[in-house]
Amino acid sequence: MSGASVSGPSVRRAVIALGSNLGDRDTLLRDAVRAVDATPGITVVAASAPVSSTAVTLDGLDPSKPTYLNAVLLADVTLDDDALLDALQAIEATHGRTRDVRWGDRTLDLDVVALDDECIDTERLQVPHPRAAERAFVLEPWLQLDPEARLTGAGRVADLASRLTERTRPVAGATSLLDRAPASDASSAPDADLVHDIAPDLVTDRSPGAP
């Protein structure tokens, strides 16, 4: 079959939210970004600096709970939906995540917020994440990486974030969780100066903590 071309697996841009309110939160989040990036079929393109937020439980905001650190990463993925979820849940488990209490404290949470502009509704995965538009701790770190981002079916991320009364808090001296140079072909990955300039304006006050 001379002349036939073989295309590789399709690449999708994933928006993945990270959260932790137990243990050494910054180290856990940075280790998680490395683990995601090391997963075959996933290439991390950019990662926000962490922000701080108040825990959300089934009963609402709970300042008595340990404070969350939250962040967002952008990744190019060639995995199918189930394989992506399996990989993220394996990373959570490796970092001590348990699921005893819904919206309970956790060492690590990895949630798929968006996959390109797809709408997915299966037993395992809902994309866009059904509560993303209500979560400053998702929207504000996402804006660090892409000020023009849009959440499918909801609108501009900047507009969604501006409507929320709950906001995130800055983390003094925080830097991007990605400890290598961003992927060179990532058109939406910001340079370090852009993230530095954007982050202080976006992370004021406080916000809920667990997607």
CYANA upper distance limits for C-alpha pairs under 8 A (distance plus 0.5 A):
  9 PRO  CA     78 THR  CA      6.38
 10 SER  CA     78 THR  CA      6.31
 11 VAL  CA     76 ASP  CA      6.62
 11 VAL  CA     77 VAL  CA      5.97
 11 VAL  CA     78 THR  CA      5.37
 12 ARG  CA     76 ASP  CA      6.04
 12 ARG  CA     77 VAL  CA      5.76
 12 ARG  CA     78 THR  CA      6.96
 12 ARG  CA    115 LEU  CA      6.75
 12 ARG  CA    116 ASP  CA      6.36
 13 ARG  CA     74 LEU  CA      7.35
 13 ARG  CA     75 ALA  CA      6.17
 13 ARG  CA     76 ASP  CA      5.12
 13 ARG  CA     77 VAL  CA      6.80
 13 ARG  CA    114 ALA  CA      8.49
 13 ARG  CA    115 LEU  CA      6.14
 13 ARG  CA    116 ASP  CA      5.68
 14 ALA  CA     74 LEU  CA      6.19
 14 ALA  CA     75 ALA  CA      5.63
 14 ALA  CA     76 ASP  CA      6.61
 14 ALA  CA     77 VAL  CA      7.22
 14 ALA  CA    112 VAL  CA      7.54
 14 ALA  CA    113 VAL  CA      7.96
 14 ALA  CA    114 ALA  CA      6.13
 14 ALA  CA    115 LEU  CA      5.02
 14 ALA  CA    116 ASP  CA      6.90
 15 VAL  CA     72 VAL  CA      7.41
 15 VAL  CA     73 LEU  CA      6.46
 15 VAL  CA     74 LEU  CA      5.36
 15 VAL  CA     75 ALA  CA      7.13
 15 VAL  CA    112 VAL  CA      6.61
 15 VAL  CA    113 VAL  CA      5.82
 15 VAL  CA    114 ALA  CA      5.53
 15 VAL  CA    115 LEU  CA      7.00
 16 ILE  CA     72 VAL  CA      6.13
 16 ILE  CA     73 LEU  CA      5.83
 16 ILE  CA     74 LEU  CA      6.90
 16 ILE  CA     75 ALA  CA      8.21
 16 ILE  CA    110 LEU  CA      7.07
 16 ILE  CA    111 ASP  CA      5.98
 16 ILE  CA    112 VAL  CA      5.10
 16 ILE  CA    113 VAL  CA      5.99
 16 ILE  CA    114 ALA  CA      7.75
 17 ALA  CA     70 ASN  CA      7.82
 17 ALA  CA     71 ALA  CA      6.43
 17 ALA  CA     72 VAL  CA      4.94
 17 ALA  CA     73 LEU  CA      7.01
 17 ALA  CA    109 ASP  CA      8.24
 17 ALA  CA    110 LEU  CA      6.19
 17 ALA  CA    111 ASP  CA      5.62
 17 ALA  CA    112 VAL  CA      6.97
 17 ALA  CA    113 VAL  CA      7.01
 17 ALA  CA    138 VAL  CA      6.73
 18 LEU  CA     29 LEU  CA      7.45
 18 LEU  CA     70 ASN  CA      6.00
 18 LEU  CA     71 ALA  CA      5.65
 18 LEU  CA     72 VAL  CA      6.36
 18 LEU  CA     73 LEU  CA      8.29
 18 LEU  CA    108 LEU  CA      7.60
 18 LEU  CA    109 ASP  CA      5.97
 18 LEU  CA    110 LEU  CA      5.32
 18 LEU  CA    111 ASP  CA      7.14
 19 GLY  CA     29 LEU  CA      7.77
 19 GLY  CA     68 TYR  CA      6.93
 19 GLY  CA     69 LEU  CA      6.15
 19 GLY  CA     70 ASN  CA      4.88
 19 GLY  CA     71 ALA  CA      7.06
 19 GLY  CA    107 THR  CA      8.43
 19 GLY  CA    108 LEU  CA      6.20
 19 GLY  CA    109 ASP  CA      5.45
 19 GLY  CA    110 LEU  CA      7.32
 19 GLY  CA    209 GLY  CA      7.92
 19 GLY  CA    210 ALA  CA      7.27
 20 SER  CA     25 ARG  CA      6.02
 20 SER  CA     28 LEU  CA      7.94
 20 SER  CA     29 LEU  CA      7.64
 20 SER  CA     68 TYR  CA      5.88
 20 SER  CA     69 LEU  CA      5.97
 20 SER  CA     70 ASN  CA      7.19
 20 SER  CA    105 ASP  CA      8.44
 20 SER  CA    106 ARG  CA      6.41
 20 SER  CA    107 THR  CA      5.51
 20 SER  CA    108 LEU  CA      5.22
 20 SER  CA    109 ASP  CA      6.79
 21 ASN  CA     25 ARG  CA      6.77
 21 ASN  CA     66 PRO  CA      6.07
 21 ASN  CA     67 THR  CA      6.00
 21 ASN  CA     68 TYR  CA      4.77
 21 ASN  CA     69 LEU  CA      6.86
 21 ASN  CA    105 ASP  CA      6.73
 21 ASN  CA    106 ARG  CA      6.41
 21 ASN  CA    107 THR  CA      6.53
 21 ASN  CA    108 LEU  CA      8.17
 22 LEU  CA     66 PRO  CA      7.48
 22 LEU  CA     68 TYR  CA      8.47
 22 LEU  CA    105 ASP  CA      7.30
 22 LEU  CA    106 ARG  CA      6.32
 22 LEU  CA    107 THR  CA      5.23
 22 LEU  CA    108 LEU  CA      8.44
 23 GLY  CA     28 LEU  CA      8.23
 23 GLY  CA    107 THR  CA      6.84
 24 ASP  CA     28 LEU  CA      6.59
 25 ARG  CA     29 LEU  CA      6.67
 25 ARG  CA     68 TYR  CA      8.33
 25 ARG  CA     69 LEU  CA      6.92
 25 ARG  CA    107 THR  CA      7.81
 26 ASP  CA     30 ARG  CA      6.70
 26 ASP  CA     50 PRO  CA      8.18
 26 ASP  CA     69 LEU  CA      7.68
 27 THR  CA     31 ASP  CA      6.48
 28 LEU  CA     32 ALA  CA      6.54
 28 LEU  CA     95 HIS  CA      7.76
 28 LEU  CA    107 THR  CA      7.87
 28 LEU  CA    108 LEU  CA      7.55
 29 LEU  CA     33 VAL  CA      6.79
 29 LEU  CA    108 LEU  CA      7.82
 29 LEU  CA    177 LEU  CA      7.70
 30 ARG  CA     34 ARG  CA      6.91
 30 ARG  CA    177 LEU  CA      5.77
 30 ARG  CA    178 LEU  CA      7.62
 31 ASP  CA     35 ALA  CA      6.67
 32 ALA  CA     36 VAL  CA      6.59
 32 ALA  CA     91 ILE  CA      7.39
 32 ALA  CA     92 GLU  CA      8.45
 32 ALA  CA     95 HIS  CA      8.43
 33 VAL  CA     37 ASP  CA      6.60
 33 VAL  CA     44 VAL  CA      8.17
 33 VAL  CA     47 ALA  CA      8.39
 33 VAL  CA     73 LEU  CA      8.34
 33 VAL  CA    177 LEU  CA      7.32
 33 VAL  CA    178 LEU  CA      7.14
 34 ARG  CA     38 ALA  CA      6.59
 34 ARG  CA    178 LEU  CA      7.98
 35 ALA  CA     39 THR  CA      6.87
 35 ALA  CA     91 ILE  CA      7.33
 36 VAL  CA     42 ILE  CA      7.23
 36 VAL  CA     43 THR  CA      8.15
 36 VAL  CA     44 VAL  CA      7.67
 36 VAL  CA     87 ALA  CA      8.44
 36 VAL  CA     88 LEU  CA      7.73
 36 VAL  CA     91 ILE  CA      7.98
 37 ASP  CA     42 ILE  CA      6.44
 37 ASP  CA     43 THR  CA      5.65
 37 ASP  CA     44 VAL  CA      5.61
 38 ALA  CA     42 ILE  CA      7.83
 38 ALA  CA     43 THR  CA      8.07
 39 THR  CA     43 THR  CA      8.21
 39 THR  CA     87 ALA  CA      7.90
 41 GLY  CA     77 VAL  CA      5.98
 41 GLY  CA     78 THR  CA      5.50
 41 GLY  CA     79 LEU  CA      6.05
 42 ILE  CA     75 ALA  CA      6.91
 42 ILE  CA     76 ASP  CA      6.28
 42 ILE  CA     77 VAL  CA      5.02
 42 ILE  CA     78 THR  CA      7.13
 42 ILE  CA     79 LEU  CA      7.87
 43 THR  CA     75 ALA  CA      5.82
 43 THR  CA     76 ASP  CA      5.69
 43 THR  CA     77 VAL  CA      6.97
 44 VAL  CA     73 LEU  CA      7.48
 44 VAL  CA     74 LEU  CA      6.46
 44 VAL  CA     75 ALA  CA      4.63
 44 VAL  CA     76 ASP  CA      6.93
 44 VAL  CA    182 PRO  CA      8.34
 44 VAL  CA    183 ALA  CA      8.00
 45 VAL  CA     73 LEU  CA      7.96
 45 VAL  CA     74 LEU  CA      5.91
 45 VAL  CA     75 ALA  CA      5.53
 45 VAL  CA     76 ASP  CA      7.32
 45 VAL  CA    182 PRO  CA      6.03
 45 VAL  CA    183 ALA  CA      5.72
 45 VAL  CA    186 ALA  CA      6.58
 45 VAL  CA    189 ALA  CA      6.85
 46 ALA  CA     73 LEU  CA      6.15
 46 ALA  CA     74 LEU  CA      5.77
 46 ALA  CA     75 ALA  CA      7.58
 46 ALA  CA    145 LEU  CA      7.50
 46 ALA  CA    178 LEU  CA      7.03
 46 ALA  CA    182 PRO  CA      6.29
 46 ALA  CA    183 ALA  CA      8.13
 46 ALA  CA    189 ALA  CA      6.01
 46 ALA  CA    190 PRO  CA      8.08
 47 ALA  CA     71 ALA  CA      7.85
 47 ALA  CA     72 VAL  CA      6.39
 47 ALA  CA     73 LEU  CA      4.61
 47 ALA  CA     74 LEU  CA      6.81
 47 ALA  CA    145 LEU  CA      7.64
 47 ALA  CA    176 SER  CA      6.18
 47 ALA  CA    177 LEU  CA      6.01
 47 ALA  CA    178 LEU  CA      5.88
 48 SER  CA     71 ALA  CA      6.18
 48 SER  CA     72 VAL  CA      6.04
 48 SER  CA     73 LEU  CA      6.73
 48 SER  CA    141 PRO  CA      6.17
 48 SER  CA    142 TRP  CA      7.59
 48 SER  CA    144 GLN  CA      6.62
 48 SER  CA    145 LEU  CA      6.75
 48 SER  CA    175 THR  CA      8.07
 48 SER  CA    176 SER  CA      5.41
 48 SER  CA    177 LEU  CA      6.67
 48 SER  CA    178 LEU  CA      8.28
 48 SER  CA    195 VAL  CA      8.09
 49 ALA  CA     71 ALA  CA      6.79
 49 ALA  CA    141 PRO  CA      7.60
 49 ALA  CA    144 GLN  CA      8.46
 49 ALA  CA    174 ALA  CA      6.20
 49 ALA  CA    175 THR  CA      5.27
 49 ALA  CA    176 SER  CA      4.57
 49 ALA  CA    177 LEU  CA      6.25
 49 ALA  CA    199 ALA  CA      8.22
 50 PRO  CA     69 LEU  CA      6.40
 50 PRO  CA     70 ASN  CA      5.80
 50 PRO  CA     71 ALA  CA      5.26
 50 PRO  CA    141 PRO  CA      7.84
 50 PRO  CA    170 PRO  CA      8.41
 50 PRO  CA    171 VAL  CA      7.28
 50 PRO  CA    174 ALA  CA      6.88
 50 PRO  CA    175 THR  CA      7.83
 50 PRO  CA    176 SER  CA      7.80
 50 PRO  CA    177 LEU  CA      7.77
 51 VAL  CA     69 LEU  CA      6.00
 51 VAL  CA     70 ASN  CA      5.80
 51 VAL  CA     71 ALA  CA      6.92
 51 VAL  CA    137 PHE  CA      7.72
 51 VAL  CA    141 PRO  CA      7.75
 51 VAL  CA    168 THR  CA      6.72
 51 VAL  CA    169 ARG  CA      6.33
 51 VAL  CA    170 PRO  CA      5.80
 51 VAL  CA    171 VAL  CA      6.13
 51 VAL  CA    203 VAL  CA      7.23
 52 SER  CA     67 THR  CA      7.34
 52 SER  CA     68 TYR  CA      6.07
 52 SER  CA     69 LEU  CA      5.13
 52 SER  CA     70 ASN  CA      6.73
 52 SER  CA    137 PHE  CA      8.31
 52 SER  CA    168 THR  CA      6.19
 52 SER  CA    169 ARG  CA      5.41
 52 SER  CA    170 PRO  CA      6.72
 52 SER  CA    171 VAL  CA      6.89
 52 SER  CA    206 ARG  CA      7.50
 52 SER  CA    207 SER  CA      8.25
 52 SER  CA    209 GLY  CA      8.49
 53 SER  CA     67 THR  CA      6.52
 53 SER  CA     68 TYR  CA      5.64
 53 SER  CA     69 LEU  CA      6.89
 53 SER  CA     70 ASN  CA      7.71
 53 SER  CA    137 PHE  CA      7.17
 53 SER  CA    167 ARG  CA      8.19
 53 SER  CA    168 THR  CA      5.69
 53 SER  CA    169 ARG  CA      6.76
 53 SER  CA    206 ARG  CA      5.81
 53 SER  CA    207 SER  CA      5.25
 53 SER  CA    208 PRO  CA      6.03
 53 SER  CA    209 GLY  CA      5.54
 54 THR  CA     61 LEU  CA      7.17
 54 THR  CA     62 ASP  CA      7.25
 54 THR  CA     63 PRO  CA      6.33
 54 THR  CA     65 LYS  CA      8.17
 54 THR  CA     66 PRO  CA      8.25
 54 THR  CA     67 THR  CA      5.77
 54 THR  CA     68 TYR  CA      6.61
 54 THR  CA    206 ARG  CA      7.17
 54 THR  CA    207 SER  CA      6.16
 54 THR  CA    208 PRO  CA      5.41
 54 THR  CA    209 GLY  CA      5.48
 55 ALA  CA     61 LEU  CA      6.33
 55 ALA  CA     62 ASP  CA      6.03
 55 ALA  CA     63 PRO  CA      7.01
 55 ALA  CA     65 LYS  CA      6.61
 55 ALA  CA     66 PRO  CA      7.52
 55 ALA  CA     67 THR  CA      6.59
 55 ALA  CA     68 TYR  CA      6.79
 55 ALA  CA    208 PRO  CA      5.87
 55 ALA  CA    209 GLY  CA      4.55
 55 ALA  CA    210 ALA  CA      6.57
 56 VAL  CA     60 GLY  CA      5.78
 56 VAL  CA     61 LEU  CA      5.02
 56 VAL  CA     62 ASP  CA      6.51
 56 VAL  CA    103 TRP  CA      7.57
 56 VAL  CA    208 PRO  CA      5.62
 56 VAL  CA    209 GLY  CA      5.70
 56 VAL  CA    210 ALA  CA      6.04
 56 VAL  CA    211 PRO  CA      8.46
 57 THR  CA     61 LEU  CA      6.71
 57 THR  CA     62 ASP  CA      7.14
 57 THR  CA    102 ARG  CA      8.44
 57 THR  CA    103 TRP  CA      5.85
 57 THR  CA    104 GLY  CA      7.06
 57 THR  CA    210 ALA  CA      8.10
 58 LEU  CA    102 ARG  CA      8.05
 58 LEU  CA    103 TRP  CA      7.03
 61 LEU  CA    208 PRO  CA      6.86
 63 PRO  CA     67 THR  CA      8.03
 65 LYS  CA    105 ASP  CA      8.20
 66 PRO  CA    105 ASP  CA      8.12
 67 THR  CA    209 GLY  CA      7.94
 68 TYR  CA    209 GLY  CA      5.99
 68 TYR  CA    210 ALA  CA      8.19
 69 LEU  CA    209 GLY  CA      8.22
 70 ASN  CA    137 PHE  CA      6.56
 70 ASN  CA    138 VAL  CA      7.97
 70 ASN  CA    141 PRO  CA      8.26
 70 ASN  CA    209 GLY  CA      7.86
 71 ALA  CA    137 PHE  CA      7.76
 71 ALA  CA    138 VAL  CA      7.54
 71 ALA  CA    141 PRO  CA      6.06
 71 ALA  CA    142 TRP  CA      8.27
 72 VAL  CA    138 VAL  CA      7.16
 72 VAL  CA    141 PRO  CA      6.07
 72 VAL  CA    142 TRP  CA      6.13
 73 LEU  CA    142 TRP  CA      8.05
 74 LEU  CA    145 LEU  CA      8.49
 79 LEU  CA     83 ALA  CA      6.21
 79 LEU  CA     84 LEU  CA      6.10
 80 ASP  CA     84 LEU  CA      6.61
 81 ASP  CA     85 LEU  CA      6.80
 81 ASP  CA    125 LEU  CA      8.14
 82 ASP  CA     86 ASP  CA      6.51
 82 ASP  CA    124 ARG  CA      8.28
 83 ALA  CA     87 ALA  CA      6.61
 84 LEU  CA     88 LEU  CA      6.79
 85 LEU  CA     89 GLN  CA      6.51
 86 ASP  CA     90 ALA  CA      6.55
 87 ALA  CA     91 ILE  CA      6.87
 88 LEU  CA     92 GLU  CA      6.79
 88 LEU  CA    110 LEU  CA      6.83
 89 GLN  CA     93 ALA  CA      6.66
 89 GLN  CA    110 LEU  CA      7.96
 90 ALA  CA     94 THR  CA      6.65
 91 ILE  CA     95 HIS  CA      6.85
 92 GLU  CA     96 GLY  CA      7.07
 92 GLU  CA     97 ARG  CA      5.73
 92 GLU  CA    107 THR  CA      8.47
 92 GLU  CA    108 LEU  CA      6.16
 92 GLU  CA    109 ASP  CA      6.93
 92 GLU  CA    110 LEU  CA      7.48
 93 ALA  CA     97 ARG  CA      5.36
 93 ALA  CA     98 THR  CA      7.55
 95 HIS  CA    107 THR  CA      7.22
 95 HIS  CA    108 LEU  CA      7.10
 96 GLY  CA    107 THR  CA      6.59
 96 GLY  CA    108 LEU  CA      7.89
 97 ARG  CA    106 ARG  CA      6.35
 97 ARG  CA    107 THR  CA      5.98
 97 ARG  CA    108 LEU  CA      6.27
 97 ARG  CA    109 ASP  CA      8.00
 98 THR  CA    106 ARG  CA      7.42
 99 ARG  CA    104 GLY  CA      8.24
100 ASP  CA    104 GLY  CA      8.11
101 VAL  CA    105 ASP  CA      8.43
103 TRP  CA    210 ALA  CA      6.89
103 TRP  CA    211 PRO  CA      8.24
109 ASP  CA    210 ALA  CA      8.42
111 ASP  CA    129 HIS  CA      8.45
111 ASP  CA    211 PRO  CA      8.03
112 VAL  CA    127 VAL  CA      7.74
112 VAL  CA    128 PRO  CA      8.38
112 VAL  CA    129 HIS  CA      7.27
113 VAL  CA    127 VAL  CA      6.77
113 VAL  CA    128 PRO  CA      5.92
113 VAL  CA    129 HIS  CA      5.18
113 VAL  CA    132 ALA  CA      7.20
114 ALA  CA    118 GLU  CA      7.86
114 ALA  CA    127 VAL  CA      6.06
114 ALA  CA    128 PRO  CA      5.35
114 ALA  CA    129 HIS  CA      7.18
114 ALA  CA    151 LEU  CA      7.95
114 ALA  CA    152 THR  CA      8.47
115 LEU  CA    127 VAL  CA      7.47
115 LEU  CA    128 PRO  CA      7.94
117 ASP  CA    151 LEU  CA      8.29
117 ASP  CA    152 THR  CA      6.16
118 GLU  CA    127 VAL  CA      7.43
118 GLU  CA    128 PRO  CA      7.98
118 GLU  CA    152 THR  CA      8.00
119 CYS  CA    126 GLN  CA      8.06
119 CYS  CA    127 VAL  CA      5.83
119 CYS  CA    128 PRO  CA      6.71
119 CYS  CA    152 THR  CA      8.14
120 ILE  CA    125 LEU  CA      7.24
120 ILE  CA    126 GLN  CA      5.77
120 ILE  CA    127 VAL  CA      5.35
120 ILE  CA    128 PRO  CA      7.72
121 ASP  CA    125 LEU  CA      6.49
121 ASP  CA    126 GLN  CA      5.06
121 ASP  CA    127 VAL  CA      7.08
122 THR  CA    126 GLN  CA      6.72
126 GLN  CA    130 PRO  CA      7.28
128 PRO  CA    132 ALA  CA      7.89
128 PRO  CA    151 LEU  CA      7.61
128 PRO  CA    152 THR  CA      7.10
131 ARG  CA    135 ARG  CA      7.12
131 ARG  CA    211 PRO  CA      7.41
132 ALA  CA    138 VAL  CA      6.86
132 ALA  CA    139 LEU  CA      7.65
132 ALA  CA    211 PRO  CA      7.89
133 ALA  CA    139 LEU  CA      7.71
133 ALA  CA    151 LEU  CA      8.18
133 ALA  CA    154 ALA  CA      7.58
133 ALA  CA    157 VAL  CA      8.22
133 ALA  CA    160 LEU  CA      6.65
133 ALA  CA    161 ALA  CA      8.13
134 GLU  CA    160 LEU  CA      8.22
134 GLU  CA    161 ALA  CA      8.49
134 GLU  CA    164 LEU  CA      7.65
135 ARG  CA    139 LEU  CA      6.78
135 ARG  CA    161 ALA  CA      8.45
135 ARG  CA    207 SER  CA      7.80
135 ARG  CA    208 PRO  CA      7.05
135 ARG  CA    211 PRO  CA      7.70
136 ALA  CA    140 GLU  CA      6.01
136 ALA  CA    161 ALA  CA      6.52
136 ALA  CA    164 LEU  CA      7.52
136 ALA  CA    166 GLU  CA      7.31
136 ALA  CA    167 ARG  CA      6.12
136 ALA  CA    168 THR  CA      6.85
136 ALA  CA    207 SER  CA      6.27
136 ALA  CA    208 PRO  CA      7.58
137 PHE  CA    141 PRO  CA      7.08
137 PHE  CA    167 ARG  CA      7.89
137 PHE  CA    168 THR  CA      6.48
137 PHE  CA    207 SER  CA      6.61
137 PHE  CA    208 PRO  CA      7.10
137 PHE  CA    209 GLY  CA      7.11
138 VAL  CA    142 TRP  CA      6.73
138 VAL  CA    211 PRO  CA      8.49
139 LEU  CA    143 LEU  CA      6.73
139 LEU  CA    157 VAL  CA      6.65
139 LEU  CA    158 ALA  CA      8.06
139 LEU  CA    160 LEU  CA      8.16
139 LEU  CA    161 ALA  CA      6.46
140 GLU  CA    144 GLN  CA      7.14
140 GLU  CA    158 ALA  CA      8.49
140 GLU  CA    161 ALA  CA      7.21
140 GLU  CA    168 THR  CA      8.06
140 GLU  CA    202 LEU  CA      6.47
140 GLU  CA    203 VAL  CA      7.23
141 PRO  CA    145 LEU  CA      7.53
141 PRO  CA    199 ALA  CA      8.31
141 PRO  CA    202 LEU  CA      8.47
142 TRP  CA    146 ASP  CA      6.79
142 TRP  CA    147 PRO  CA      8.31
142 TRP  CA    149 ALA  CA      8.17
143 LEU  CA    147 PRO  CA      5.14
143 LEU  CA    148 GLU  CA      7.97
143 LEU  CA    149 ALA  CA      7.36
143 LEU  CA    157 VAL  CA      7.58
143 LEU  CA    158 ALA  CA      7.40
143 LEU  CA    202 LEU  CA      8.36
144 GLN  CA    195 VAL  CA      6.09
144 GLN  CA    198 ILE  CA      6.36
144 GLN  CA    199 ALA  CA      6.29
144 GLN  CA    202 LEU  CA      8.19
145 LEU  CA    188 SER  CA      7.79
145 LEU  CA    189 ALA  CA      6.69
145 LEU  CA    190 PRO  CA      6.40
145 LEU  CA    195 VAL  CA      7.30
146 ASP  CA    188 SER  CA      6.78
146 ASP  CA    189 ALA  CA      7.77
146 ASP  CA    190 PRO  CA      7.79
147 PRO  CA    157 VAL  CA      8.35
147 PRO  CA    158 ALA  CA      7.43
148 GLU  CA    156 ARG  CA      7.49
148 GLU  CA    157 VAL  CA      7.85
148 GLU  CA    158 ALA  CA      7.87
149 ALA  CA    156 ARG  CA      6.57
149 ALA  CA    157 VAL  CA      6.10
149 ALA  CA    158 ALA  CA      8.02
150 ARG  CA    154 ALA  CA      8.12
150 ARG  CA    155 GLY  CA      5.92
150 ARG  CA    156 ARG  CA      4.77
150 ARG  CA    157 VAL  CA      5.66
151 LEU  CA    155 GLY  CA      5.94
151 LEU  CA    156 ARG  CA      6.73
151 LEU  CA    157 VAL  CA      6.58
154 ALA  CA    160 LEU  CA      8.32
155 GLY  CA    159 ASP  CA      7.82
155 GLY  CA    160 LEU  CA      7.69
156 ARG  CA    160 LEU  CA      6.87
157 VAL  CA    161 ALA  CA      6.59
158 ALA  CA    162 SER  CA      6.67
159 ASP  CA    163 ARG  CA      7.11
160 LEU  CA    164 LEU  CA      7.55
166 GLU  CA    205 ASP  CA      7.77
166 GLU  CA    206 ARG  CA      6.15
166 GLU  CA    207 SER  CA      5.05
166 GLU  CA    208 PRO  CA      7.56
167 ARG  CA    203 VAL  CA      7.42
167 ARG  CA    204 THR  CA      6.52
167 ARG  CA    205 ASP  CA      5.49
167 ARG  CA    206 ARG  CA      4.37
167 ARG  CA    207 SER  CA      4.65
167 ARG  CA    208 PRO  CA      8.29
168 THR  CA    203 VAL  CA      5.63
168 THR  CA    204 THR  CA      6.04
168 THR  CA    205 ASP  CA      5.81
168 THR  CA    206 ARG  CA      3.98
168 THR  CA    207 SER  CA      4.97
168 THR  CA    208 PRO  CA      8.25
169 ARG  CA    203 VAL  CA      5.60
169 ARG  CA    204 THR  CA      5.34
169 ARG  CA    205 ASP  CA      5.38
169 ARG  CA    206 ARG  CA      5.25
169 ARG  CA    207 SER  CA      7.96
170 PRO  CA    174 ALA  CA      8.49
170 PRO  CA    199 ALA  CA      8.48
170 PRO  CA    200 PRO  CA      7.32
170 PRO  CA    203 VAL  CA      5.49
170 PRO  CA    204 THR  CA      6.64
170 PRO  CA    205 ASP  CA      8.40
178 LEU  CA    182 PRO  CA      8.15
182 PRO  CA    186 ALA  CA      7.88
182 PRO  CA    189 ALA  CA      7.42
183 ALA  CA    189 ALA  CA      8.41
190 PRO  CA    194 LEU  CA      6.43
190 PRO  CA    195 VAL  CA      6.98
191 ASP  CA    195 VAL  CA      7.14
192 ALA  CA    196 HIS  CA      6.66
193 ASP  CA    197 ASP  CA      6.60
194 LEU  CA    198 ILE  CA      6.56
195 VAL  CA    199 ALA  CA      6.36
196 HIS  CA    200 PRO  CA      7.86
197 ASP  CA    201 ASP  CA      8.26
198 ILE  CA    202 LEU  CA      7.02
199 ALA  CA    203 VAL  CA      6.65
200 PRO  CA    204 THR  CA      7.88
